[in-house]
């Protein structure tokens, strides 16, 4: 079923721009601000390779919360480490259809998890962190005109 109307803005975005209304929240919903630790949480000892690299870099993104997103980040980092090993297995045994199928399924899961964390332009837009804007027809025509004028000026002796 498709969504009708505009997408819902996250409460964090409404709070950031100052449009969050407490009277529209459920009566037992507490309003609280997440307080972030000053340094990134220590990586689990089981993480290695791509998972460890992801763990180290993800906490530097301004929209990932160390308190609210911890478990999703952990599962994503573990899945990335697993993907690395599974990919090596697929490359070593290319005739193994189960390994290849497992790799594709794991990659679909990773895309979903990374989307939940806001790691694509459309997901950041949905979370209210960025605006994805399609070039209008007028802007496309003006760009074409500017390109033609530039080419004409370059050809003139």
N, C-alpha and C positions, 0 to 999 in steps of 0.2 A: 504494500500500500504506500503510495507516495504522500509526501508531506504537503499540506496546503498552506500557503502563506509564507511569511518570512521565517527563517530558522530562529530557534530560541537562542537568546544571548545568555552565556553563562553568568552565574551570580557574581563571579570574580570580576568579570568585565563591567557589570553594572556597578559594583562596588568601586571599581577603579575610576569610572567616569562620574560617579556620584549620583546615579539614577536608581540605585537599589532602594526599594521601599519596604520597610519592615512590616507594614500593615498588609502586604500581599504575600508574606511568607506564612507557612503553617504556624499556629500559635506556639508549638513546642520547639520550633527550629531556632537554636541559638545562633546569634550573629557573632562570629569570632574571626579574628585575623590570624592567619598562619604566621608563626614566628619561625624563621629559618635559622638553623645553626650557622655559625660563622665559617665553618669549614666543612668540606664534603665528608659524608660518612665513610668509614673504612670499608674497603672492598672485602667481600667474603673470600676466605682462603681457597675456596673451590673454584673461583673464577680464574680463567686463563685466556690468553689469545685475544680474539676479537671481543669477547665478553668483557674482559678486563679493560681493554681500550675504551669500549663504550661506557663502562662504569666511570672511568676517570673523566671522560669528556662530557657526559650528560649533565652533571651537576653544575657545569658552567653556563648552561642555557638558562636564561632568566625566567622562563615560564614553568620549569620543572620544580616541583616542591619536594624538598627532602623529607617532609613528614607525610604528605598526602600521597605522593607518587612512589614511595620507597619500594613497595612490593612489586609494582608494575615494572619499575626499572630493574629490579632484581630478576624477575622472570624474563624480561627482554634480554638482559645481559647473559643469562644462562642459555637462552635459546640461541643467541648469537654464537656462543662458544660451542654449543651442540651443532649448529649449522656448519661451523668451520670443520669439525671432525667428520660430519656426514658428507660434506662436499669432498673431502679428501678420499673417503670411501668410494664415492661415486666416480671420481676421477681414476682411482686405482682399479675399480671393477665396473667399467662402463656397461657391461651386459647384465648388471643386477637391477632389474626393474623395480624391486621393492625399495631399494636404497634411493633410487631416483625419485620414485613416488613420495617417499618419506621426506626427501629434501624439498620437493615442491610444496608439500603440505606444511612443512615447517616454515618455509619462506612466506606462504600466505598468512600464517599465524604471526610472523614477525612484522609483516606490513600492517596488519591490524593493530598490533601492540604499538608500533611506532606511530601510527595514526592517532591512537589514544593519547600518546605523549605529545602530539603536535609537531611531528617531524616531516610534514609536507606543507607546502603553501596553502593548500585547500583546508587542511586540518587546522593550521594556525588561524586561518580566516574563520572557520567554524567556531574556534575557541575565543574569537574576538581579539586575537593577537596581531593579525595582519590583514590587509585588504587585498584580495585578488581582483584585479580590474581588467576586463577585456577591453582591447583597443576599439574605440568607436569607429564607425564608418568615416566620420568627418576627420578624425585623427589619422586614419589610414590614408585618406585622400590628400591631406596636408603633407604627410610624410612622403607620398609619391611625388607631389609637386616639388617639394624641397629637393628630392633626389634628382628629378629631371633638371631643375635649375642648376644644381651642383654639377651635373654631367655636362650641361650646356656651357657653363663657365669654364670648365676644364678643357673643352674642345676648342674654344675661341683662341686664336693666336694672338 
